[in-house]
Amino acid sequence: MAGRLVPQRLIEAAAERFRILSEPVRLVLLNHLNANGEMSVQQLVEATGQRQSNISKHLAQMAHAEMLERRRDGQHVLYRVIDPTVSALCLLVCGQLQSAADESTTFVA
């Protein structure tokens, strides 16, 4: 059975989403946010060892793409993942990579 043809505008939007997710630092940030929920920029700096300016730049790009939501709490800006497909996609890909790695290390006696 043949699948449906995806409209060009959705293909372009998906390509933009994948472009944003293609940066390893952004995947690390998503990993921390998925594991911990809402986190401040400072907490993410401490968790990743990246510079604050670099973290802020990546968080802003993901927030602009509506993957993250940010809110101010006093002097802190807190971020959380709001697009569940981002988390699901990362888990799917990482799970497949883990399965492939597990299979390649299995020895046949």
C-alpha positions in Angstrom: 0.0 0.0 0.0 1.4 3.4 -1.0 1.7 6.2 1.6 0.4 9.7 1.4 2.4 12.4 -0.2 3.5 15.0 2.3 2.9 18.6 1.3 5.9 20.7 0.4 5.3 23.2 3.2 5.4 20.4 5.8 8.6 19.0 4.2 10.2 22.4 4.5 9.1 22.7 8.2 10.4 19.3 9.0 13.7 20.1 7.3 14.0 23.2 9.5 13.2 21.1 12.6 15.9 18.6 11.7 18.3 21.5 11.1 17.7 22.8 14.6 18.1 19.3 16.0 21.3 18.7 14.1 23.5 20.6 16.6 24.9 18.2 19.3 24.8 20.9 22.0 21.0 21.4 21.4 20.5 17.6 21.8 22.5 17.7 25.1 20.3 20.5 26.3 17.1 18.6 25.3 18.5 15.6 27.1 18.9 17.5 30.3 15.5 19.2 30.0 13.8 15.9 29.3 15.5 14.3 32.3 15.0 17.2 34.8 12.0 19.1 33.5 12.3 22.9 33.9 15.8 24.2 34.3 17.5 27.6 34.4 20.2 28.8 32.1 22.7 28.6 35.0 21.7 25.0 35.8 22.2 24.1 32.1 25.6 25.8 32.1 26.6 23.8 35.1 25.2 20.5 33.8 26.9 20.9 30.3 30.1 22.8 31.0 29.2 25.1 28.1 29.5 28.9 28.2 26.4 30.8 29.2 26.3 32.8 26.0 26.4 29.5 24.0 23.7 27.9 26.0 21.5 31.0 25.8 21.9 31.2 22.0 20.9 27.5 21.5 17.9 27.8 23.9 16.7 30.9 22.1 16.8 29.1 18.8 14.8 26.2 20.2 12.3 28.5 21.9 11.9 30.5 18.6 11.1 27.1 16.9 8.5 26.5 19.6 10.3 23.4 20.9 10.9 25.1 24.3 9.0 27.5 26.5 10.7 30.0 28.7 9.5 31.9 31.7 11.1 34.4 34.0 11.3 33.6 37.7 12.9 36.5 39.4 16.4 36.9 38.0 16.3 33.5 36.4 15.0 32.4 33.0 13.6 28.8 33.1 13.2 26.6 30.1 11.1 23.4 29.5 10.3 21.3 26.5 6.8 21.9 25.2 6.9 19.9 21.9 6.6 16.2 22.9 7.6 15.1 19.3 11.1 16.5 19.9 11.6 14.2 22.9 10.0 11.3 21.2 12.1 11.7 18.1 15.3 11.9 20.1 14.4 8.8 22.1 13.5 6.9 19.0 16.7 7.7 17.2 18.9 7.1 20.3 17.1 3.8 21.0 17.7 2.6 17.5 21.4 3.6 17.7 21.6 1.7 21.0 20.0 -1.4 19.5 22.4 -1.3 16.6 25.4 -0.9 18.9 24.1 -3.8 21.1 23.7 -6.0 18.0 27.2 -5.2 16.7 28.8 -6.2 20.1 26.9 -9.5 20.3 29.2 -12.4 19.7 28.1 -15.7 18.2 29.8 -18.7 19.8 
